[in-house]
Amino acid sequence: MEFDELLGLMRRRRSVRKFKPDPVPDEYIEKILDAARWAMSGANGQPWEFIVVKDKATIKKLAEMHAVNNRRNYVIESTRVPEMRHPSYLKPSEGLPGFATAPVLIMVCADPRVLQASTIPFHFYGGGEGGPLGTYYKNIANCTQYIHLAAAALGLGSQWASVNNSWEPQIRRLLEIPDVISVHTIVPIGYPDYKVPPPYRRKLQEMVHYEKYDQSKYRTEEDIRDYIMELRRKTVQSYDVKDK
């Protein structure tokens, strides 16, 4: 693949929040998962495990769990002024999340015991890269990103739906996941049911420094606040897909 093709694929990738019910061919799913297993991981530990969910009743149950979690999140997020709230929580969520219509979900799980593949100094010094579990989480992020890119290469849409501790135990019981295996992300895969708007990205020159940190690009706390408020305005359309 030429660089321009790779960059084009990255720019085509979209976070899709409403899917057509059209089935995704099994060979596409296998290709996506085959791509995911080639992701980088610390000491080549490859901690990831994938559960492919296509049963409509199971997908609906997972969507219902997500909806309950979203209602909790709205209460917490509503403590912010509206201008600073995440676009998903500007108003109470109604019904089920968009991935309820997705024909397939990929549950990205992982086995933390694989961290033993790393060197003893890695554990002795607290793990590095964000703490004892920093590398572990980056491993999972790497393979999840490959899933999204592979889906885009096949003309499919995908979404990053995070799992947190408030509903992970329910997912574990529903899918009969062993206690030691952690559940990290739900990736719905399917064909978009609306025209997905282009994503917003900061300009490259704003974030790149050469040789040393360019102090003229340092953002104060006020700058960060203003940036987040502007970010909300620029990204709200990506989350408001109910009527599209």
C-alpha positions as CSV (number, residue, x, y, z in Angstrom):
1,M,0.0,0.0,0.0
2,E,1.3,3.4,-0.9
3,F,1.4,6.1,1.8
4,D,-1.4,8.2,0.1
5,E,-3.6,5.1,0.1
6,L,-2.9,4.6,3.8
7,L,-3.6,8.2,4.7
8,G,-6.8,8.1,2.6
9,L,-8.0,5.1,4.5
10,M,-7.3,6.8,7.8
11,R,-9.2,9.9,6.7
12,R,-12.2,7.7,5.5
13,R,-12.6,6.0,8.8
14,R,-15.7,7.2,10.6
15,S,-17.3,6.6,13.9
16,V,-20.7,5.4,13.0
17,R,-23.6,5.6,15.5
18,K,-26.5,4.2,13.4
19,F,-26.3,1.1,11.2
20,K,-28.3,-0.6,8.5
21,P,-29.5,-4.1,9.5
22,D,-27.8,-5.5,6.4
23,P,-25.6,-8.5,7.4
24,V,-21.8,-8.3,7.2
25,P,-20.3,-11.3,5.4
26,D,-18.5,-13.7,7.7
27,E,-15.3,-13.4,5.6
28,Y,-15.2,-9.7,6.3
29,I,-15.3,-10.2,10.1
30,E,-12.6,-12.8,9.8
31,K,-10.5,-10.4,7.8
32,I,-11.0,-7.6,10.4
33,L,-10.0,-9.9,13.3
34,D,-7.0,-11.2,11.3
35,A,-5.9,-7.6,10.9
36,A,-6.4,-7.0,14.7
37,R,-4.1,-9.8,15.7
38,W,-1.2,-8.1,13.9
39,A,-1.3,-5.1,16.2
40,M,1.7,-4.2,18.4
41,S,1.9,-5.4,22.0
42,G,4.4,-5.1,24.8
43,A,6.9,-8.1,24.6
44,N,4.6,-9.4,21.9
45,G,2.3,-10.6,24.6
46,Q,-0.9,-10.3,22.5
47,P,-3.3,-10.2,25.4
48,W,-6.4,-9.7,23.3
49,E,-9.4,-12.0,23.0
50,F,-12.4,-11.2,20.7
51,I,-16.1,-12.3,21.1
52,V,-18.1,-11.9,17.9
53,V,-21.8,-11.3,18.7
54,K,-24.4,-11.5,15.9
55,D,-27.4,-12.8,17.9
56,K,-30.0,-10.0,17.8
57,A,-31.4,-10.8,21.2
58,T,-27.9,-10.6,22.7
59,I,-27.1,-7.4,20.9
60,K,-30.4,-5.9,22.2
61,K,-29.5,-6.9,25.8
62,L,-26.1,-5.3,25.5
63,A,-27.7,-2.1,24.0
64,E,-30.1,-2.0,27.0
65,M,-27.2,-2.3,29.4
66,H,-25.5,0.6,27.6
67,A,-28.6,2.7,27.7
68,V,-28.8,2.3,31.5
69,N,-25.2,3.3,31.8
70,N,-25.8,6.3,29.5
71,R,-28.6,7.5,31.8
72,R,-26.2,7.4,34.7
73,N,-23.6,9.2,32.7
74,Y,-26.1,11.9,31.8
75,V,-26.7,12.7,35.5
76,I,-23.0,13.1,36.1
77,E,-22.3,15.0,33.0
78,S,-25.2,17.4,33.6
79,T,-23.2,18.9,36.5
80,R,-21.2,20.7,33.8
81,V,-22.5,23.8,32.1
82,P,-24.1,22.9,28.8
83,E,-21.2,24.4,26.7
84,M,-18.8,22.0,28.3
85,R,-20.9,18.8,28.2
86,H,-20.0,15.9,26.0
87,P,-22.4,16.0,23.0
88,S,-23.9,12.6,23.9
89,Y,-25.2,14.1,27.1
90,L,-26.8,17.4,26.2
91,K,-30.1,15.9,26.9
92,P,-31.3,12.7,28.5
93,S,-30.9,9.7,26.2
94,E,-34.0,8.0,24.9
95,G,-34.4,4.6,23.6
96,L,-31.4,2.3,22.7
97,P,-28.0,3.4,21.4
98,G,-27.4,3.3,17.7
99,F,-25.4,0.0,17.9
100,A,-28.6,-1.8,18.7
101,T,-29.2,-2.0,15.0
102,A,-25.7,-3.1,14.1
103,P,-25.5,-6.6,12.6
104,V,-22.4,-7.6,14.5
105,L,-20.5,-6.5,17.6
106,I,-16.9,-7.3,18.3
107,M,-16.2,-7.4,22.0
108,V,-12.6,-6.5,22.6
109,C,-11.4,-8.4,25.7
110,A,-8.0,-9.1,27.1
111,D,-6.1,-11.3,29.6
112,P,-4.0,-9.2,32.0
113,R,-1.9,-12.3,33.0
114,V,-0.1,-11.9,29.7
115,L,1.7,-8.9,31.3
116,Q,4.1,-11.5,32.7
117,A,5.6,-11.5,29.2
118,S,7.2,-8.2,30.0
119,T,10.6,-7.9,31.8
120,I,10.9,-8.0,35.5
121,P,12.3,-4.4,35.6
122,F,9.1,-3.3,33.8
123,H,7.1,-4.5,36.9
124,F,9.7,-3.4,39.4
125,Y,9.6,0.2,38.3
126,G,5.9,0.5,38.2
127,G,5.2,-0.4,34.6
128,G,6.1,2.8,32.9
129,E,4.0,4.3,30.0
130,G,1.3,5.4,32.4
131,G,1.6,3.1,35.3
132,P,1.6,-0.6,35.9
133,L,-1.2,-1.3,33.4
134,G,-0.2,1.4,30.9
135,T,1.3,-1.0,28.4
136,Y,-1.6,-3.4,28.8
137,Y,-4.2,-0.8,27.9
138,K,-2.1,0.4,25.0
139,N,-1.9,-3.1,23.7
140,I,-5.7,-3.3,23.6
141,A,-5.9,0.2,22.0
142,N,-3.5,-0.9,19.3
143,C,-5.6,-3.9,18.2
144,T,-8.9,-1.9,18.5
145,Q,-7.5,0.7,16.1
146,Y,-6.6,-2.0,13.7
147,I,-10.2,-3.2,13.8
148,H,-11.5,0.2,12.9
149,L,-9.1,0.6,10.0
150,A,-9.8,-2.8,8.7
151,A,-13.5,-2.2,8.8
152,A,-13.0,1.1,6.9
153,A,-10.9,-0.7,4.3
154,L,-13.9,-3.0,3.6
155,G,-16.3,-0.2,3.2
156,L,-17.9,-0.7,6.7
157,G,-18.5,1.7,9.5
158,S,-17.5,1.1,13.2
159,Q,-17.8,2.7,16.5
160,W,-15.8,2.9,19.7
161,A,-18.1,2.1,22.6
162,S,-16.3,2.1,25.9
163,V,-17.1,-0.3,28.7
164,N,-16.7,0.8,32.3
165,N,-16.8,-0.9,35.6
166,S,-20.5,0.0,36.2
167,W,-21.7,-2.5,33.6
168,E,-18.8,-4.7,32.8
169,P,-20.0,-7.3,35.4
170,Q,-23.3,-7.6,33.5
171,I,-21.5,-8.1,30.2
172,R,-19.3,-10.7,31.8
173,R,-22.4,-12.7,33.1
174,L,-24.3,-12.4,29.8
175,L,-21.4,-13.6,27.6
176,E,-20.0,-16.1,30.2
177,I,-16.6,-14.4,30.3
178,P,-14.1,-15.8,32.9
179,D,-13.4,-13.5,35.8
180,V,-9.8,-13.0,34.9
181,I,-10.6,-11.8,31.4
182,S,-11.4,-8.0,31.2
183,V,-13.9,-6.4,28.9
184,H,-12.7,-3.2,27.3
185,T,-14.5,-2.0,24.2
186,I,-17.6,-2.9,22.1
187,V,-16.9,-2.3,18.4
188,P,-20.2,-2.3,16.4
189,I,-19.6,-3.1,12.7
190,G,-21.9,-2.5,9.8
191,Y,-23.0,-0.3,7.0
192,P,-23.8,3.3,8.0
193,D,-27.5,4.2,7.8
194,Y,-26.8,7.9,7.3
195,K,-24.2,10.2,5.7
196,V,-21.5,10.5,8.4
197,P,-20.1,14.0,8.7
198,P,-16.3,14.6,8.3
199,P,-14.4,14.5,11.6
200,Y,-12.7,17.5,13.1
201,R,-9.0,17.4,13.6
202,R,-6.5,20.0,14.9
203,K,-4.1,21.3,12.4
204,L,-0.8,19.5,12.2
205,Q,1.3,22.6,12.8
206,E,-0.5,23.1,16.1
207,M,0.7,19.9,17.7
208,V,4.2,19.3,16.2
209,H,7.4,20.5,17.9
210,Y,10.9,20.1,16.5
211,E,14.0,19.4,18.7
212,K,12.4,21.1,21.8
213,Y,8.9,22.0,22.9
214,D,7.8,25.1,21.2
215,Q,6.7,27.3,24.0
216,S,4.7,29.5,21.7
217,K,2.3,26.6,21.2
218,Y,1.8,26.0,24.9
219,R,-1.9,26.2,25.8
220,T,-2.9,27.7,29.1
221,E,-5.8,26.4,31.2
222,E,-8.0,29.1,29.7
223,D,-6.9,28.1,26.2
224,I,-7.8,24.5,27.0
225,R,-11.2,25.5,28.3
226,D,-11.9,27.6,25.2
227,Y,-10.7,24.7,23.0
228,I,-13.1,22.2,24.6
229,M,-16.0,24.6,24.2
230,E,-15.1,25.1,20.5
231,L,-14.6,21.3,20.1
232,R,-18.1,20.7,21.4
233,R,-19.6,23.1,18.8
234,K,-17.6,21.4,16.0
235,T,-18.4,17.8,17.0
236,V,-22.0,17.9,18.2
237,Q,-23.3,17.0,14.7
238,S,-21.4,13.7,14.8
239,Y,-23.4,12.5,17.8
240,D,-26.9,13.8,16.9
241,V,-27.9,11.0,14.5
242,K,-31.4,10.1,15.8
243,D,-33.3,11.5,12.9
244,K,-30.8,11.0,10.1
